[in-house]
Amino acid sequence: MLAPALAVTGAMTAGIIVTIAGVAVAGVLARDRLMALLACTEWWRYHLGKALEIGRSVAVLGLGIWSYF
């Protein structure tokens, strides 16, 4: 009963290690393409971030005012 449980635990651990390593390797390999994409979309990301920041502030204020009623 203990051996199958240890085997499953070992398999899950190996899967986690392979997943983390795969994401790290994919990030290293895709770095150049991703940096080019980020450079092209800098203006859009800045303005979208500002809009989301203002939207979050309005939402917090709205929920605060709404909680009084």
VEXLUMGU-218117 format. One line per 3 residues: number of its first residue (from 0); their letters; for each residue x negated, y, z negated of C-alpha. Coordinates in pm, 1 decimal. Layout:
REM residues N
NUM) A) X,Y,Z; ...
This chain:
REM residues 69
0) MLA) 0.0,0.0,0.0; -290.1,235.8,-67.7; -480.0,160.2,254.7
3) PAL) -201.0,273.5,491.4; -154.3,594.2,292.5; -526.1,668.4,310.8
6) AVT) -525.5,593.2,684.8; -238.8,837.0,743.1; -411.4,1101.6,533.1
9) GAM) -733.6,1052.8,728.3; -549.9,1078.6,1059.5; -379.3,1400.6,951.1
12) TAG) -712.8,1545.3,839.3; -872.3,1455.7,1171.7; -582.5,1615.6,1357.0
15) IIV) -617.7,1937.0,1161.0; -992.7,1950.0,1227.2; -945.1,1889.2,1600.5
18) TIA) -671.6,2154.3,1620.8; -879.3,2420.6,1445.2; -1186.0,2339.1,1656.0
21) GVA) -978.0,2346.7,1974.2; -836.9,2689.9,1897.1; -1186.2,2820.6,1819.6
24) VAG) -1331.7,2680.6,2142.9; -1039.1,2814.1,2348.0; -1092.2,3157.5,2194.0
27) VLA) -1459.2,3158.2,2284.2; -1392.0,3043.1,2639.7; -1108.1,3290.5,2701.0
30) RDR) -1279.9,3589.9,2542.2; -1381.7,3765.9,2865.4; -1035.7,3737.3,3020.0
33) LMA) -867.1,3846.5,2700.6; -1091.7,4150.3,2658.6; -1017.2,4258.9,3017.3
36) LLA) -643.9,4221.6,2951.0; -668.1,4419.6,2627.7; -857.9,4699.0,2804.5
39) CTE) -589.1,4724.2,3074.2; -302.1,4741.0,2824.2; -455.8,4978.3,2569.8
42) WWR) -220.2,5268.7,2647.4; 91.7,5048.5,2626.4; -18.2,4882.4,2303.5
45) YHL) -86.3,5219.7,2139.1; 254.9,5362.4,2224.9; 438.8,5039.9,2143.3
48) GKA) 264.5,5035.5,1804.6; 371.0,5392.5,1735.6; 731.6,5315.6,1833.3
51) LEI) 738.1,5006.1,1611.7; 587.9,5201.0,1322.0; 855.8,5470.3,1348.4
54) GRS) 1126.9,5204.9,1384.8; 1010.3,5025.5,1071.3; 1009.8,5351.9,876.1
57) VAV) 1362.5,5434.3,987.1; 1476.7,5081.5,899.1; 1329.7,5105.2,547.8
60) LGL) 1490.6,5444.8,492.4; 1822.1,5316.7,627.6; 1819.2,5012.0,401.1
63) GIW) 1729.8,5232.0,105.2; 2017.1,5469.9,171.9; 2255.3,5181.5,244.1
66) SYF) 2172.0,5017.9,-91.6; 2324.7,5317.1,-273.0; 2668.9,5249.3,-121.2
